[in-house]
Amino acid sequence: MRIRFVQKSILPGFGLTMGFTLLYLSVIVLIPLAAVALKATGAGWAELWNAVSSDRVLASFRVTILASFAAAIVNVVFGFLVAWVLTRYSFPGKRFVDGLIDLPFALPTAVAGISLTAIYSQNGWIGQWLEPLGIKVAFTPIGITVALIFIGLPFVVRTVQPVIGELEKEIEEAAVSLGAKRWLTFRKVLFPELLPPLLTGFALAFSRSIGEYGSVVFISGNMPMKTEIVPLLIMTKLEQYDYTGATAIALMMLVFSFLLLLLINVLQWFSHRRFTTK
C-alpha cells in the first residue's frame, strides 16, 4: 500500500489568489486606464483627433520621442560597457560603483532635474565650460536627452549584467586561439548572445523615458514647440481645465505604451526561447 503525500501550497489556492490578483489589477490599473479611454472618446472622434493633431501636441510628441530614442541608444552603448566592467573585472570600490547604478531608482526625479540643471546651466560646473564652445545643454533638447540618459541607464545595465555573467569565457578563449581578432570575436561570439538583452534594455529605457516628468521639467525650459514634453503638456492642459485635450493626449501615450509593452514582452520571449533551446 502506497501512501500518497499531497504537497499543499504555502499561499491560498488558485481561485482565491487569482481573485485577489484580478481585483488588485482592476482597481489599480484597469479601471483608471479605462476611465482615461472613456473620457477621451466621450467627446467624439472628431474632437479627439483635433486635440492630438495640433502643431503644439505634435511638436511635444516629436521632442519626447526623439530625445527618448537618443537617450536609449546612448544607454545601450555605455550601459553595455558599464555592465561589462562590473561583471568581468575586479577593482577597488566595485561595490560602491555597482550601487551607484541604482541611484536613479532611489533618487527623486525632481532632485535629479534640479541637480542636472544646476550643473549644465550657463553658470554651472560643466555648462560654463561648454558655453564658450557654443554648446548649450540646459533648456534645450540636449538637456532633455541628458536627463533621460540619467534615469534610463540602470534599465540597460541591470538587463545586460546577468547575461554577461552567464557567458562562458572559454568560448572567447577558443575563438582567440583559432586566430579571431577582438572585433570578430565580439561580432560572431558575444554579440549574438547579447543582442536580445540589449534590445530589451533599450525598450525598457525608451519606455521609461517616454513618460518621464520630474527630471526633465526643470532642465527642458518648457518652451512650447521647442522643448515642451508630452507629460508637461498634459499637466498644462489640466491646469487650463482642458480635460478633453489632456485625456486625448494621455490616451495616445497609453496606446504608445501598450505597443512598447508588447515589444518588450516579445523581446523577452525571444531571449528566453533562445537560451532555453540551446
N, C-alpha and C positions, 0 to 999 in steps of 0.2 A: 504494500500500500504506500503510495507516494503522497507526501504532504506538500501541498502547493502553497507557496507564500505569495501573497499579493502585496506588492510594494505600493504604499499609499503616497500620494503626492504631498509634499510639505505644505503647499498652498491649497486653498479650496479647489474644488473640481472645475472642469472646463466651463460648465454652464454659469456658475457664479462669477468666475474671473472674467469670462467673456462679457457678461452683462455689465460688470464694473468698467471694463475697457471701453465698451461702446458708449456707456453713459458719460464717462470722462471725456472721451474724444468728441462726443456730441456737444457737451456744454462748453468745452474749452476751444474746440477747433471748428467743428462742422456748422454749428448754429451761427456763430459770428460771421463766418465766411458766406454762409447762405444769406444772411441779412445784408451783407455788402452787395451781393449779386442782385437780390430783390430790389434793394434801394436804387441801384444803378440802372436797372432795366425798367423800373416802375414808371419813370418819366417818359418812356418811349425810346425806340431805337434811333430815331432822328436826332433827338436831343442828346442821347448818349454819344452818337457819332460826332456831333458838333463840339461836345465837351472835350473829347480826346483828340480831335484833329486840328485844333487851333495851333497857330505858329508857336505860341509860348509853350504849350504842352509838348509838341513835337521836339522843340529845342531842348527841353528838360530831359526828355527820353534820350535824345542823342547824346547829351553830355553825360548822363548817368551810365548808359550802356557802353559808350566808348571808353570812359575813364575806368569802368569796372573791368572791361575786357583787357585794357592795357595793364592794369594793376595785376590781374590774374596771370597774364603772360609773364610779367616780371617775377611774380611769386613762384611760378613754376620753375623758372631758371634758377633763381637764387635759393628758393626753398629746397630744391633738389641738392644743391651744393651744401647747404646747412645740414640737411638730413644726412648726407654722405659723411661729412666731417664728424658729426655727433655719433654716427654709428660705427665708422671704420677706424677712428683714431682715438687715442687716449692722450689727454693733456691736462695740465693743472687748471682747475676751475671749470671742468667739463660739466659737472652737475649744476653749477650756477648758470652757465650759458644755456644748458638744456631747460632750466627752469624759466629763463627769460623768454623763451619761445612762447610760453603760455601766458605771458603778461597781458597781451591784448584781450584775452578771455576774461581776466580778473579786473583789469583797469576800466573804470567808467569811460565810455566813449567820449563824453564831453570833456573829461580831463585830457584825453589824448588829443582832441581837437584844439583845445586851448594851448597845450604844450607845442604842438606842431606849428600853430600859428605864430607863437612867440619865437620859435626857432627860425622859421622861414620867412618872417615878415621883413620889411625893408631894413629895419634896425636890429634884426635878430642875429643870433650867433652865426648862423650859416647864411642867412639872407643878405647880410651886409657885405659878404664876400662875393655873392652871386650878382648883386645889383650892378656893380661896375662892369660886369661882363654882359650886361643886357639880359640876364636871366631872372625872370620874376616868377616866384613859386607861389607865394601866398596870394589868395584872391584871384587865382587863375585855374584853368583845368589841370595844370600840372600839380598844383597844391591838392586838388581833389584826388588825383591819382596817388600822390604820396600818402595821403590819409588812408586810402583804400588798400595800399600795399601794406601799411602797418597793421590793419585789422585782419587782412587775409592771409598773412604769412603762416600762422600756426596751422591752418587747414591743410596746406600743402605739405609742410614738414611732418605733421603727425600722420598723414596718409601714406607718405612715401617711406618713412622711417622703418616700420615693421617689415616691409618688403625688402629693403636693403639688408636688414638684419638676417633675412632668410636666404639671401643669395650665397651660394657656395663659392668660396674663394678658389677652390681647386679648379673650377671651370675656367676662371680667369687665368690662372696659372698655366692650365693646359693650353689655352689659346695663345698665350705669350710664348710658351715653349715650342709651339708649332710655327712661330715666326710672325704672328699677328702683331701689328703695331697697336698703340694705345687707342687711337681713334677707331680702328677696325674692331678691336675687342669691345669697345663700348657700343658701337653701332650694331654689331652682329650678336653679341653675347648678353650685354647688360640691358640695352635699350628695349628689346622686345619684352623683357620681364618687367621693366619699369613703366612701360607705356600705359597700361591700364590704371595703376595708381596715380600716375601723373595726370591723366585725363580726369580722374575722379577728384583729385586735389584742385585742379583747375576749375572744374564745375562747382565745387564747394566754395572756393574763394570767390568765384564770379557771382554766384547766387547770394553769398553773404554781402558782397559789395553793392549789389543792386538795391537792397533795402536799407543800407547804412544811412544814418542821420546824424547822430551825435558828434562823431569825429570829423564830419565833413562840413557841417553847418557853419562853423567858425572860420575855417581856412578857405572856404569857397568864395566868400564875399557876397553870395546870394544875389547876383546880378541877373535879372531876367534876360533870357535869350543868350546868355554868355556862360554863367557859372551856377545857374539855378538847377538843383537836382530834383528828382521826382518826389521823394518824401517831403522835402521842404515845400514844394508846390501844393501838395495835398494839405499840409498844415496851413498854408496861406489861404487856400480855398475854404477851409473850415473856419478860420478867423473871419472871413468875409461872409460867413453863413451861406456859402455856396455848397450845400451838401450834395446836390446832384453832381456837380463838377468834381468834387472830392471823391465821391464814391465811384464815379465813372473812371477816374484815373486809377483809383485803388483796384477796381475790377481788372483793368488792363495789367496792372502789376501782378495781380493774383493769377491771371492766365499765364503770364510770362513765368511766374514762379512755379506753377504746376508743370510747365514744359521743362524747366530746369530740373525739377524733382524727378520727372520721368527720365531725363537724360542721365542723372546721377545714378538712378536705380539700374538702368541698362548698363552703364559702365561698371557698376559693382557686380552685376550678374555676369558680365563678360569676364571680369577679373577673376571672380570665384570659379567660374567654369574653366577658365584657362589653367588655373593652378590645380584644380581637383582632377582634371583629365590627364595630367602628366603621369 
